[in-house]
Amino acid sequence: MANKDANRENGTVGAWAKRCFFAGRALMEEVLRPHGLGSTQWYILHLLAQVGPTMQRDLVSLLQIERATVSIIVSALVRKGLIEQVPSDLDQRQKLLRLTPAGMRLWDELPDLAFIHDEAFSGFSAADIETTARVLRAATERLNHRLKGKKA
């Protein structure tokens, strides 16, 4: 029982990565709430503002969320008038997403969320941050590889 209590108190790397993610997302949600947006809506707007028009089906892999979730969030952004869905030139059944003028205005008015990264990681060396990112990236790739291996 002592090991379980120690693990609960100290946590594992995975537990701390998850806690950090949730804390950052909670702060993000708090900042976006007055603008009527959630974090996943922000990620879609961010992608469209930075990359440009994007196929709706590509959001599933880019944002690592389920297709049904993408559809619900995209529908909400369309209802708000922030993005529009247009048929793809290559395949009329596929939907291309792009910001509307109202979406561009809102994007320009949104606060820069870089402060969340700064708050979390200020005081750490660039080497510490790179090491942490490298370890988490490698661990994620290993787990994804194992998961894909089981599906085959």
C-alpha positions, 0 to 999 in steps of 0.5 A: 500500500505504501507504494501506491500512496507514494506514487499518488503523492509524487506522481509519474511522468505521465501523471505530471504531463497530464496534470500540466496539460489539464492545468494549461487547458483550464487556464486557456478555457478561462481566458477564452470563456469571455469570447464565447470559445472553448479550447478546441474551437480555439485550436480550429480557429488557430489552424485556419488563421495560421495555415489557411483553409483546411479540409474538415477530415484533416482536423481529426488527425491534426487535433487528435479528436474523433470525427463526431467531435470535429463535426459538433465543434465545426457546426458550432463555429459555423452557427457562430458565423466564425468559419464556413464550410465549402465543397472541395474543388477536388471532391464535392463531398468533402468540406473545406473550412475557412475563416469568415470575415467575422472569424478573422476579426475575432481571431485578431481580437483574441488574447495571445495565449503564449503567456500560458507557456511562459507562465508554465516554463519560465525559469527553466533552461532551454535545454531542460525544456528541449529534454522534456519535449524530446522525452515526451515526444519519444514516449508518445511515438513509442506508445503510438507505435505499440498501439498501431502494432496491435491493430495490424 
